[in-house]
Amino acid sequence: MNKVGFSGQPQSSSGEPGDDIPAALRDTPDLGTKVRVRTQVLLIGGVVGFVILALISGFLFFVTAPKKTADSQTSLAPTPPESSNSVNPQGNSGDALLGHLTYPEAPESELAPINANGRIKMRKAAAEKFQAMAQAARSAGVILVPISGFRSVKEQEQLFFNVSAQRNQTPAQRAALSAPPGHSEHHTGYAVDIGDGAVPATNLQTNFDNTKAYQWLQANAARFSFEMSFPKDNVQGVSYEPWHWRYVGDRNSLETFYKARNLKPAQIPQ
């Protein structure tokens, strides 16, 4: 049985103070422990919340981020450098063959004769300009003779392969002198081979450039919208052909030749 001492503190039966601690004080938990538990809970909750937030953010970025397509990857690819001595590999959809480009064939309905017997033809606009040019040359004492104008793709095929076999030429050797079928300027209806009526021995020969006809063409052809197709060291690598001229006097003829070649201004023949 507990007794109350003189000091007013409860005492045990053994007389030692402090044994009889009130029940309310015994059951109260340690406040320090509570604080530590709360801190740990907050830390763990914060880490878990950060991880969940990171996962959600990553998922949203994956869903909303623009996808790379084949087109976008292609557009970022570096453009290969162009050679100044050959046909641009990107020009004309990659249809160059042995230095010659692909051209559309002129419709028969758009052709008109440029010589007396009517066998040599060009597109109507080109034919009118050639005849005007030949007349102007004749007034200056020069005879411009058309040797060849429009040739169909079928005719070009026979010319290319038959002559190649007769001369024992490889395709590359033949292409230096004549375009493969489908790749000739002649079937556009805008090209013409020109000779000098005073010296026919120079027809289709490089020494045509020694004739009066050639000299007159060099000085005057541009006035009639004609230019030499294959000058020396031309960008297509085709043999020098001083007799081969083409009409570039309207939109269609200009686009036919210059869009296909895709030349820079510095590469355009003068």
C-alpha positions in Angstrom: 0.0 0.0 0.0 1.4 3.4 -1.0 1.9 6.0 1.6 2.3 9.8 1.4 5.6 11.1 2.9 6.3 14.4 4.3 7.5 15.8 1.1 4.1 15.3 -0.5 5.6 12.8 -3.1 4.1 9.3 -3.3 6.2 6.6 -1.9 6.2 2.8 -2.4 5.8 0.4 0.4 9.5 0.0 0.3 9.9 3.7 1.0 11.6 4.6 -2.3 10.1 7.6 -4.1 9.2 7.6 -7.9 8.0 3.9 -8.2 4.4 4.9 -8.4 4.4 7.0 -11.7 0.9 8.0 -12.7 -0.7 5.8 -15.4 -1.3 8.7 -17.7 2.4 9.5 -17.8 3.5 5.9 -18.4 1.2 5.5 -21.5 2.3 8.7 -23.4 4.6 7.9 -26.3 8.0 9.5 -26.9 7.5 12.8 -28.9 10.9 12.5 -30.5 10.0 9.1 -32.0 6.8 10.7 -33.5 8.8 13.4 -35.2 11.3 10.9 -36.7 8.5 8.7 -38.1 6.8 11.7 -39.7 10.0 12.9 -41.3 10.7 9.4 -42.8 7.2 9.2 -44.1 7.5 12.6 -45.8 10.8 11.7 -47.3 9.6 8.4 -48.7 6.4 10.1 -50.0 8.4 12.8 -51.7 10.7 10.3 -53.4 7.8 8.2 -54.6 5.9 11.3 -55.8 9.0 12.5 -57.7 9.4 9.1 -59.4 5.7 9.0 -60.4 5.9 12.5 -61.7 9.0 11.7 -63.8 7.3 8.6 -65.3 4.1 10.6 -66.2 6.2 13.4 -67.7 8.2 10.9 -69.8 5.1 9.2 -71.0 3.5 12.5 -72.0 6.6 13.6 -73.9 6.7 10.3 -75.8 3.1 10.6 -76.8 3.2 14.3 -77.8 6.7 14.5 -79.3 6.8 14.7 -83.2 7.9 11.5 -84.9 10.8 11.5 -87.3 9.6 10.5 -90.7 11.6 9.2 -93.8 11.0 12.6 -95.4 12.4 14.6 -92.5 15.4 12.4 -92.3 16.0 12.8 -96.0 15.7 16.6 -95.9 18.4 16.7 -93.2 20.8 14.6 -95.2 23.7 16.6 -96.7 23.4 17.3 -100.5 26.2 15.7 -102.5 28.5 18.2 -104.2 27.9 18.9 -107.8 30.7 18.3 -110.3 31.5 21.1 -112.7 32.6 18.6 -115.4 29.6 16.3 -115.6 25.9 16.2 -115.6 24.4 17.0 -112.2 23.4 13.6 -110.7 20.3 15.2 -109.2 19.2 16.7 -112.5 16.5 15.3 -114.6 15.5 12.7 -112.0 18.8 10.8 -112.5 17.9 9.8 -116.1 21.3 10.8 -117.6 22.8 8.0 -119.7 26.4 8.1 -121.0 26.4 11.9 -120.7 23.1 12.4 -122.4 19.8 13.5 -120.8 16.3 12.3 -121.3 14.0 14.6 -123.4 10.4 14.4 -124.5 9.6 13.5 -128.1 7.9 16.2 -130.2 4.4 15.4 -131.4 4.2 15.0 -135.2 1.5 17.7 -135.3 3.9 20.3 -134.0 6.5 19.8 -136.7 7.1 22.0 -139.8 9.7 21.6 -142.7 12.8 23.7 -142.8 14.2 22.7 -146.2 12.9 22.7 -149.8 11.9 19.0 -150.0 10.2 19.1 -146.6 12.1 16.1 -145.2 13.9 17.9 -142.5 11.6 19.3 -139.8 11.6 21.1 -136.5 9.0 22.4 -134.2 7.0 25.2 -135.8 8.5 28.0 -133.7 12.0 26.7 -134.2 11.4 26.1 -137.9 10.3 29.7 -138.5 13.3 31.1 -136.7 15.7 28.8 -138.6 14.3 29.9 -141.9 14.7 33.5 -140.9 18.2 32.9 -139.8 19.1 31.1 -143.0 17.7 34.0 -145.0 19.7 36.5 -143.1 22.9 34.5 -143.6 22.3 34.2 -147.3 21.9 38.0 -147.5 25.4 38.1 -146.0 26.7 35.6 -148.6 26.7 32.6 -146.3 24.7 29.4 -147.0 23.4 27.6 -144.0 22.3 24.1 -145.0 20.2 22.0 -142.6 21.6 18.4 -142.5 19.4 16.9 -139.9 16.5 18.1 -137.8 13.8 16.1 -136.0 14.6 12.4 -135.5 12.1 10.1 -133.8 13.2 7.9 -130.9 12.9 4.9 -133.2 15.1 6.4 -135.8 17.6 7.3 -133.1 17.7 3.7 -131.9 18.6 2.4 -135.4 21.2 5.1 -135.8 22.8 4.4 -132.4 22.9 0.6 -132.5 23.4 -0.1 -136.2 26.3 2.4 -136.6 27.8 1.2 -133.4 27.9 -2.4 -134.7 29.2 -1.3 -138.1 32.1 0.7 -136.5 32.8 -1.9 -133.8 32.1 0.8 -131.1 31.3 0.3 -127.5 28.2 2.1 -126.2 30.4 4.7 -124.5 32.4 5.3 -127.7 29.2 5.6 -129.7 27.6 7.9 -127.1 30.5 10.3 -127.5 29.3 10.9 -131.1 25.6 10.1 -131.0 23.0 10.1 -128.2 21.4 6.8 -127.1 17.7 6.5 -128.1 15.5 8.6 -125.8 18.4 10.9 -124.9 18.8 12.9 -128.2 18.1 16.6 -128.5 17.0 15.8 -132.1 13.7 14.2 -131.1 12.7 17.3 -129.1 12.2 19.0 -132.5 14.4 21.9 -131.4 17.8 20.7 -132.6 19.4 21.0 -136.0 22.7 20.0 -137.6 24.0 22.8 -139.9 26.5 22.7 -142.7 28.1 25.2 -145.0 26.8 25.0 -148.5 30.1 26.2 -149.9 32.2 23.5 -148.3 30.1 20.3 -147.8 33.2 18.3 -147.0 33.1 19.9 -143.5 29.6 18.6 -142.8 29.4 16.9 -139.4 33.2 17.5 -138.9 34.9 19.5 -136.3 36.6 21.5 -138.9 33.2 23.0 -139.7 34.4 25.7 -137.2 36.7 27.0 -139.9 33.9 27.8 -142.3 32.1 31.1 -142.9 28.8 29.5 -141.9 30.2 28.7 -138.4 31.7 32.1 -138.0 28.4 33.7 -139.0 26.5 31.5 -136.5 28.9 32.5 -133.7 28.2 36.1 -134.4 24.5 36.0 -135.2 22.7 32.8 -134.0 21.7 34.2 -130.7 19.6 36.9 -132.4 17.5 34.1 -133.7 17.5 32.2 -130.3 19.9 29.4 -131.4 22.9 28.2 -129.5 25.5 25.5 -129.9 24.6 22.5 -127.9 28.0 20.9 -127.4 30.9 23.4 -127.3 34.4 22.4 -126.3 34.7 21.1 -122.8 30.9 21.1 -122.3 29.5 20.1 -118.9 27.9 16.9 -120.3 31.2 15.5 -121.5 29.9 15.1 -125.1 32.3 15.4 -128.0 32.7 18.9 -129.5 30.0 19.4 -132.2 30.3 22.8 -133.8 27.5 21.8 -136.3 24.9 21.0 -133.7 22.6 23.9 -132.7 19.4 24.1 -130.8 16.5 26.5 -130.5 15.9 28.1 -127.0 13.5 30.9 -128.0 10.4 30.0 -126.0 9.4 28.8 -122.6 9.0 25.1 -123.6 12.4 24.9 -125.4 14.2 26.7 -122.6 12.7 24.4 -119.9 13.4 21.3 -122.0 17.1 21.9 -122.0 17.9 23.9 -118.9 15.6 22.2 -116.4 17.0 18.8 -117.4 20.5 19.9 -117.0 19.9 21.8 -113.7 23.0 24.0 -114.3 24.3 26.8 -112.2 24.7 30.1 -113.9 28.5 29.7 -114.2 27.9 26.4 -116.0 25.6 27.7 -118.7 27.4 27.8 -122.1 28.1 31.3 -123.4 
